[in-house]
Amino acid sequence: MSEKILVLGAGTGGLVAGNLLALNGYNVTIVEKNEYHLFQPGMLWIAFRGHKPDKYMRRVDSLVKPGVNLIHDRVELIDLEDRTVRLSSGKTIDYDKLIVALGASFDYDAVPGHKRLWEQYGDYYSGPQHAERLWRNLSKIKEGTLVLAAANPSYKCPPAPHKAAFLASETIKERGLAGKVRVVLALPFIHAYASETMAEIIEPKLEEAGVEVRTMFTVESIDVENRKIYSLEGEELEYDIAAVVPVHKGPRVEIKPESAVDEDGFLKVDKYTLQIEGFDDAYAVGDCNNTPTSKTGVTAHLGAEVVADRIMGYDSRFTGRTNCPVVADGTAAFVISTYDHPVIPVKFSKFKRLLEDLFIAAYWSSLRDPEKWRTAFKAYFRATDPSVLGEEGW
């Protein structure tokens, strides 16, 4: 009888790992609370360009291999010592190997006033309905200030606020409101991006787009009545519309033993093998673990391939590779790094925008049939590895 593989979560990491293992004869069960999988970067286009949510959603059951046992339920308890998972329906599932891919959760109560701001204006992180609310609010503004900020330096997709600013600027210009509606990007970094190398490339683009950048601005509290955002550094910003990246925490499930998670609820893993510390039969991929790399779809996908390979007996290692796209005015750049190599300079170009569009076009297929894309993806990541591109970048 083949090993029982239990995958928690049908995001990028869960689907890629589960489908690869199912294809290779493993008995795979995937537990997912939602009926639809959301392409998360699409929320930026919903919030700032008015795209319809269904463009970025697919039914989860259409994205799993035949033979995968898909259970729509919510995970309540992961007991790593007993090798069991309890669901909200009361059902308990045991496993031989566990892959936790539950993603990060958002804490809108961590910053005073943030929950009220989110309820009023929406955002581009928490779901398509909230992204639609932000678009409706943005569509009404005729003058004033749109503030895009972050409540913590660590969040999913580091260039997401920058992409939001570029897309918002495009919309405002198209509506003939340039000079009437300001876009202010407030960041908790000393530069216009966390990496100084990438900041030097992104900053001129932001200036060209008319985006005002405020650095060293970490959101500490929000005064909804007076429309002011206060920073940990002692500054304030007035707004007419605002969207703040929420504080990220680990998945909202009980995990035993408690020593398996850090103080923010992220699963503690070996950064190369993605095994949960102390357990050789359990892994965590994507946004739910504490690896020192960006929380993005690419890292989830690459990490899922490593975990699937290791379960199949290969000595695969996760490099911490990032490939975060930044889209601006018909061009794009990628934030590329690994554990061993800091971010390299990657300039904006139309060709890279074409590559980003190709990645998006391949997204759904890469989840359902990841084996068909491995050769092409490996060739791309090998050719664009920081050790290959070097200090000159791309």
C-alpha positions as CSV (number, residue, x, y, z in Angstrom):
1,M,0.0,0.0,0.0
2,S,1.4,3.4,-0.9
3,E,2.2,6.0,1.7
4,K,-0.7,8.3,2.8
5,I,0.2,11.9,2.0
6,L,-2.0,14.5,3.7
7,V,-1.8,18.0,2.2
8,L,-3.3,20.9,4.2
9,G,-4.3,23.7,1.8
10,A,-4.8,24.0,-1.9
11,G,-2.9,27.1,-2.6
12,T,0.1,27.0,-4.9
13,G,2.3,24.9,-2.7
14,G,-0.3,22.4,-1.7
15,L,-1.5,21.8,-5.3
16,V,1.9,21.5,-6.8
17,A,3.2,19.1,-4.1
18,G,-0.1,17.1,-4.0
19,N,-0.4,16.7,-7.8
20,L,3.3,15.7,-8.2
21,L,3.0,13.0,-5.6
22,A,-0.3,11.7,-6.9
23,L,1.2,11.4,-10.4
24,N,3.9,9.2,-8.9
25,G,1.5,6.8,-7.3
26,Y,1.1,8.2,-3.8
27,N,-2.2,8.1,-1.9
28,V,-2.9,11.9,-1.7
29,T,-5.6,13.7,0.3
30,I,-5.8,17.5,0.1
31,V,-7.9,19.4,2.7
32,E,-9.0,22.9,1.6
33,K,-11.7,25.1,3.2
34,N,-12.5,27.0,0.0
35,E,-14.2,25.8,-3.2
36,Y,-12.2,28.3,-5.3
37,H,-8.4,28.8,-5.7
38,L,-7.5,32.5,-6.1
39,F,-4.5,33.8,-8.1
40,Q,-3.5,36.2,-5.4
41,P,-1.6,38.8,-7.5
42,G,-4.9,39.3,-9.4
43,M,-6.3,41.2,-6.4
44,L,-4.0,44.1,-7.4
45,W,-5.7,44.2,-10.8
46,I,-9.2,44.0,-9.2
47,A,-8.4,46.7,-6.7
48,F,-6.7,49.2,-9.0
49,R,-7.7,48.4,-12.6
50,G,-11.3,47.1,-12.0
51,H,-10.8,43.6,-13.3
52,K,-13.5,41.0,-12.5
53,P,-12.6,38.5,-9.8
54,D,-13.7,35.5,-11.8
55,K,-10.7,36.1,-14.1
56,Y,-8.5,35.1,-11.2
57,M,-10.4,32.2,-9.7
58,R,-10.8,28.5,-10.5
59,R,-12.6,25.7,-8.8
60,V,-10.2,23.7,-6.7
61,D,-11.6,20.4,-7.9
62,S,-10.6,21.4,-11.5
63,L,-7.0,21.8,-10.3
64,V,-6.3,18.4,-8.7
65,K,-5.2,15.2,-10.5
66,P,-7.6,12.3,-10.9
67,G,-7.4,10.1,-7.8
68,V,-6.6,12.9,-5.4
69,N,-9.0,12.8,-2.5
70,L,-10.2,16.4,-2.1
71,I,-11.9,17.3,1.2
72,H,-13.6,20.7,1.6
73,D,-13.3,21.4,5.3
74,R,-11.4,23.6,7.8
75,V,-8.3,22.4,9.7
76,E,-8.7,22.9,13.4
77,L,-5.8,20.9,15.0
78,I,-2.5,19.5,13.7
79,D,-1.0,17.0,16.1
80,L,2.5,16.3,14.8
81,E,3.3,13.8,17.6
82,D,0.2,11.7,17.0
83,R,0.3,12.1,13.2
84,T,-3.3,13.2,13.1
85,V,-5.3,16.3,11.9
86,R,-8.7,17.2,13.2
87,L,-11.2,19.0,10.9
88,S,-14.0,21.4,11.9
89,S,-16.5,18.6,10.9
90,G,-15.1,16.5,13.7
91,K,-13.3,14.1,11.4
92,T,-9.8,13.0,12.2
93,I,-7.3,12.0,9.5
94,D,-4.0,10.2,10.1
95,Y,-1.1,10.3,7.7
96,D,2.3,8.9,6.9
97,K,3.6,12.2,5.5
98,L,2.2,15.6,6.1
99,I,2.6,18.8,4.0
100,V,1.3,22.0,5.7
101,A,0.5,24.6,3.0
102,L,-2.1,26.7,4.9
103,G,-0.6,30.1,4.0
104,A,-0.3,33.1,6.3
105,S,-3.2,34.8,8.1
106,F,-3.9,38.5,8.5
107,D,-4.3,40.3,11.8
108,Y,-6.4,43.4,11.3
109,D,-6.6,44.0,15.1
110,A,-2.8,44.3,15.5
111,V,-2.8,48.0,14.5
112,P,-5.4,50.2,16.2
113,G,-7.9,51.5,13.7
114,H,-6.8,49.2,10.9
115,K,-9.9,46.9,11.0
116,R,-12.2,49.9,10.6
117,L,-10.1,51.3,7.8
118,W,-10.2,47.8,6.1
119,E,-14.0,47.6,6.5
120,Q,-14.5,51.0,5.0
121,Y,-12.1,50.9,2.0
122,G,-11.1,47.3,1.5
123,D,-7.6,46.3,0.5
124,Y,-5.7,44.1,-2.0
125,Y,-4.7,41.3,0.3
126,S,-7.6,39.7,2.0
127,G,-9.8,38.5,-0.8
128,P,-11.5,39.5,-4.1
129,Q,-14.6,41.1,-2.4
130,H,-12.3,43.4,-0.4
131,A,-10.3,44.3,-3.5
132,E,-13.6,45.1,-5.3
133,R,-14.5,47.4,-2.4
134,L,-11.2,49.2,-2.8
135,W,-11.8,49.6,-6.5
136,R,-15.3,51.1,-5.9
137,N,-13.8,53.6,-3.5
138,L,-11.0,54.5,-5.8
139,S,-13.4,55.0,-8.7
140,K,-15.3,57.7,-6.8
141,I,-12.3,59.8,-5.8
142,K,-11.9,63.0,-7.8
143,E,-9.3,64.8,-5.7
144,G,-7.3,64.1,-2.5
145,T,-4.8,61.5,-1.4
146,L,-4.5,57.7,-1.8
147,V,-2.1,56.3,0.8
148,L,-0.6,52.8,0.4
149,A,1.3,51.7,3.4
150,A,2.4,48.6,5.4
151,A,1.9,47.7,9.1
152,N,5.1,45.5,9.2
153,P,8.2,45.1,7.2
154,S,7.5,41.4,6.6
155,Y,4.6,40.6,4.3
156,K,3.7,38.5,1.2
157,C,5.0,39.6,-2.1
158,P,7.5,42.4,-1.1
159,P,6.8,44.5,-4.3
160,A,3.0,44.3,-3.9
161,P,2.7,47.9,-2.5
162,H,4.9,49.2,-5.4
163,K,2.7,47.4,-8.0
164,A,-0.3,48.8,-6.3
165,A,1.1,52.3,-6.6
166,F,2.0,51.9,-10.3
167,L,-1.4,50.5,-11.1
168,A,-3.2,53.2,-9.1
169,S,-1.2,55.9,-10.9
170,E,-2.1,54.5,-14.3
171,T,-5.8,54.5,-13.4
172,I,-5.7,58.1,-12.0
173,K,-3.9,59.3,-15.2
174,E,-6.4,57.6,-17.4
175,R,-9.3,59.4,-15.5
176,G,-7.6,62.7,-16.1
177,L,-6.9,63.2,-12.4
178,A,-3.1,63.6,-12.4
179,G,-2.3,66.5,-10.2
180,K,-5.6,66.2,-8.4
181,V,-5.2,62.8,-6.8
182,R,-1.9,62.1,-5.1
183,V,-0.6,58.6,-4.7
184,V,1.6,58.2,-1.6
185,L,3.6,55.0,-1.0
186,A,4.6,54.8,2.7
187,L,7.2,52.1,3.4
188,P,8.8,50.7,6.5
189,F,12.3,50.7,4.9
190,I,15.1,53.2,4.6
191,H,14.9,53.0,0.8
192,A,12.1,52.8,-1.7
193,Y,12.4,49.0,-1.5
194,A,13.7,46.7,1.2
195,S,16.8,46.0,-1.0
196,E,18.9,49.0,-1.8
197,T,20.0,47.4,-5.0
198,M,16.3,47.1,-6.2
199,A,15.4,50.5,-4.7
200,E,17.8,52.2,-7.0
201,I,16.0,50.7,-10.0
202,I,12.4,51.1,-8.7
203,E,12.7,54.7,-7.3
204,P,13.1,56.5,-10.7
205,K,10.1,54.5,-12.0
206,L,8.0,55.6,-9.1
207,E,9.1,59.2,-9.6
208,E,8.2,59.0,-13.3
209,A,4.8,57.6,-12.4
210,G,4.2,60.6,-10.0
211,V,4.2,58.4,-6.9
212,E,5.4,60.1,-3.7
213,V,7.5,57.9,-1.6
214,R,7.7,58.1,2.2
215,T,10.4,55.9,3.7
216,M,10.9,54.8,7.3
217,F,7.1,54.9,7.8
218,T,5.8,51.8,9.8
219,V,2.1,52.1,10.5
220,E,1.5,52.2,14.2
221,S,-2.1,53.4,14.4
222,I,-4.9,54.8,12.2
223,D,-7.4,57.6,13.2
224,V,-10.3,56.8,11.0
225,E,-12.4,59.8,12.1
226,N,-9.7,62.3,11.2
227,R,-8.3,60.3,8.3
228,K,-4.7,60.2,9.6
229,I,-2.1,57.4,9.7
230,Y,0.6,57.6,12.4
231,S,3.9,55.8,12.1
232,L,6.1,54.1,14.7
233,E,8.8,56.6,13.7
234,G,6.6,59.5,14.9
235,E,5.2,60.9,11.6
236,E,1.7,61.2,10.2
237,L,0.0,61.1,6.9
238,E,-3.5,62.4,6.0
239,Y,-5.5,60.4,3.5
240,D,-8.8,60.3,1.6
241,I,-8.5,56.7,0.8
242,A,-5.9,54.3,2.3
243,A,-5.0,50.6,2.0
244,V,-2.5,49.2,4.6
245,V,-0.8,45.8,4.2
246,P,-1.9,43.9,7.3
247,V,0.3,42.3,9.9
248,H,1.0,38.7,8.9
249,K,0.8,35.7,11.2
250,G,1.0,32.0,10.8
251,P,-2.1,29.9,10.0
252,R,-5.1,30.1,12.4
253,V,-5.0,26.5,13.5
254,E,-3.9,24.8,16.8
255,I,-0.6,23.0,16.4
256,K,0.9,20.5,18.8
257,P,3.5,20.7,20.1
258,E,3.6,24.5,20.4
259,S,7.3,24.4,20.0
260,A,6.8,23.7,16.3
261,V,5.8,27.3,15.7
262,D,7.5,30.6,16.3
263,E,6.0,33.6,18.3
264,D,4.0,34.7,15.3
265,G,2.6,31.2,14.6
266,F,4.8,30.4,11.6
267,L,5.9,26.8,11.4
268,K,9.6,26.4,12.1
269,V,11.4,24.5,9.4
270,D,14.8,23.6,8.1
271,K,15.3,26.2,5.4
272,Y,16.8,23.8,2.9
273,T,14.6,20.7,3.4
274,L,11.4,22.5,4.6
275,Q,11.0,19.7,7.2
276,I,9.2,20.9,10.4
277,E,11.8,21.0,13.1
278,G,11.8,17.8,15.1
279,F,9.7,15.9,12.6
280,D,11.0,13.9,9.7
281,D,7.5,13.1,8.4
282,A,6.1,16.6,8.2
283,Y,6.9,19.6,6.0
284,A,5.6,23.2,5.6
285,V,5.7,25.0,2.3
286,G,4.9,28.6,1.2
287,D,3.7,31.4,3.4
288,C,3.0,29.3,6.5
289,N,6.7,28.6,7.3
290,N,9.5,30.7,8.8
291,T,12.1,30.5,6.0
292,P,14.1,33.7,5.6
293,T,12.9,34.4,2.1
294,S,10.0,36.2,0.5
295,K,6.5,34.8,0.9
296,T,5.4,34.5,-2.7
297,G,3.8,32.1,-5.2
298,V,7.2,31.3,-6.8
299,T,8.8,30.3,-3.5
300,A,5.7,28.2,-2.6
301,H,5.9,26.5,-6.0
302,L,9.7,25.8,-5.8
303,G,9.4,24.7,-2.2
304,A,6.6,22.3,-3.1
305,E,8.7,20.7,-5.7
306,V,11.5,20.2,-3.2
307,V,9.2,18.6,-0.7
308,A,7.6,16.3,-3.3
309,D,11.1,15.2,-4.4
310,R,12.2,14.5,-0.9
311,I,9.2,12.4,-0.2
312,M,10.0,10.4,-3.3
313,G,13.5,9.8,-2.0
314,Y,15.6,12.5,-3.8
315,D,18.0,14.8,-1.9
316,S,16.4,18.0,-3.2
317,R,17.2,21.3,-1.5
318,F,15.3,24.6,-1.4
319,T,17.6,27.6,-2.3
320,G,15.2,30.4,-1.1
321,R,14.9,31.6,-4.7
322,T,12.7,34.6,-5.3
323,N,11.4,35.9,-8.6
324,C,9.0,38.7,-7.6
325,P,7.6,40.7,-10.5
326,V,7.2,44.5,-10.5
327,V,4.9,45.7,-13.2
328,A,5.0,49.4,-14.3
329,D,3.7,51.1,-17.5
330,G,4.0,48.3,-19.9
331,T,7.4,47.1,-18.5
332,A,8.4,44.7,-15.7
333,A,11.4,43.8,-13.5
334,F,12.0,40.8,-11.2
335,V,13.3,40.8,-7.7
336,I,15.7,37.9,-7.8
337,S,17.7,36.5,-4.9
338,T,18.5,33.2,-3.1
339,Y,19.7,32.4,0.4
340,D,23.3,32.7,-0.7
341,H,22.9,35.7,-3.0
342,P,21.3,39.1,-2.1
343,V,19.0,40.8,-4.6
344,I,20.7,41.5,-7.9
345,P,20.0,44.5,-10.2
346,V,17.3,43.6,-12.7
347,K,16.2,46.5,-14.9
348,F,12.7,47.2,-16.2
349,S,12.0,46.1,-19.8
350,K,9.1,45.2,-22.1
351,F,10.6,41.7,-22.6
352,K,10.3,41.0,-18.8
353,R,6.7,42.2,-18.9
354,L,6.1,39.6,-21.7
355,L,7.7,37.0,-19.5
356,E,5.5,37.9,-16.6
357,D,2.4,37.7,-18.9
358,L,3.6,34.2,-19.9
359,F,4.0,33.1,-16.3
360,I,0.5,34.3,-15.6
361,A,-0.9,32.5,-18.7
362,A,0.8,29.2,-17.5
363,Y,-0.3,29.6,-13.9
364,W,-3.4,27.3,-13.8
365,S,-1.7,24.6,-15.9
366,S,1.4,24.7,-13.7
367,L,-0.8,23.9,-10.7
368,R,-2.8,21.1,-12.3
369,D,0.1,19.6,-14.3
370,P,3.3,20.8,-12.6
371,E,5.3,18.0,-14.2
372,K,4.7,19.4,-17.7
373,W,6.4,22.7,-16.7
374,R,9.3,21.5,-14.6
375,T,11.8,21.3,-17.4
376,A,11.0,24.9,-18.7
377,F,10.9,26.3,-15.2
378,K,14.2,24.7,-14.2
379,A,15.8,26.1,-17.4
380,Y,14.5,29.6,-16.6
381,F,15.6,29.5,-12.9
382,R,18.9,28.1,-13.8
383,A,19.6,30.8,-16.4
384,T,18.5,33.6,-14.1
385,D,20.2,32.3,-11.0
386,P,22.0,35.1,-9.2
387,S,25.3,33.1,-9.4
388,V,24.8,33.1,-13.2
389,L,23.7,36.6,-13.7
390,G,26.3,38.0,-11.3
391,E,26.6,41.6,-10.0
392,E,25.8,43.0,-13.4
393,G,22.3,41.6,-13.1
394,W,19.9,41.5,-16.0
